[in-house]
Amino acid sequence: MTAKPWKIWGDMLLLSLTAAFMLAPLVVIALVSFSDSPVFDLLTGRWSWRWYEAMWRKDGLGATLGLSVGVALASTAVALVLGTLCAIAIEQGHFRGRQALLAFLVSPLLMPGLVIGVALLQVLREMGLRNVFCSLLIGHIVITLPYVTRTVHANLALFDLRLVEAAQTLGLSRGRAVAQVMVPALAPAFLTSGLFAFLASMDNYPISIFLTDARNKTLPIEILRYLEESPDPTIAAISSCLILLAVVVLFAAERLVGMRRLARF
């Protein structure tokens, strides 16, 4: 039985209104960043790039951006390696509590970031680790690892391990069989989880606020400082660049993986 036309149109209208409601704040931020007004205001006069030019003259923005990108890249790389190994162990291991272990690895996504941040601060201080980059790296691995573990595990469940064994019977070693058969099949999972892990690290605030100091801050913390000390549309310009980064990442994932497969992850 086919759905009634009015129901289809009603669902499409509801979906459109929901999307418009969710995207409206992002559109407002982008419009404010192009305003010539020195205060937060929509486009009431002419378009201007002045706030994007002023963005690069902000004190400490370059060092802050470098720290955020460095931590995001490093934590994503480590999370890809550790998350993949954890997913393989859970999927192929023969021990009790595998599902409990998977739930534990994914639990940072369910816990408040402030709780994780306070706990990490206490543990790292007891260990005597006071280096900001290393502290941030450990904290961001905790929040990026669930993306990789859950995504790779879901794809491993659909992968036929007999293909690796078949490649070994054709003369390949275990390592080469995994590299030439399993890795290409799981490449979309690596790409998708890596992209989302990178964005989660770049955008993280509740954990990073406990692991930085007065001289080393990540980009979200620096944006909050600008908002408190000198609020102007420069903040909207920085936020628009972050929005553009997220759009580029999603576009790259769509082109390389496809939205249908991306939605399954």
Secondary structure, 3 states (H helix, E strand, C coil): CCCCHHHHHHHHHHHHHHHHHHHHHHHHHHHHHCECCCCCCCCCCCECCHHHHHHCCCCCHHHHHHHHHHHHHHHHHHHHHHHHHHHHHHHHCCCCCHHHHHHHHHHHHCCCHHHHHHHHHHHHHHHCCCCHHHHHHHHHHHHHHHHHHHHHHHHHCCCCCHHHHHHHHCCCCHHHHHHHHHHHHHHHHHHHHHHHHHHHHHCCCCCHHHHCCCCCCCHHHHHHHHHHHCCCCHHHHHHHHHHHHHHHHHHHHHHHCCHHHHHHC
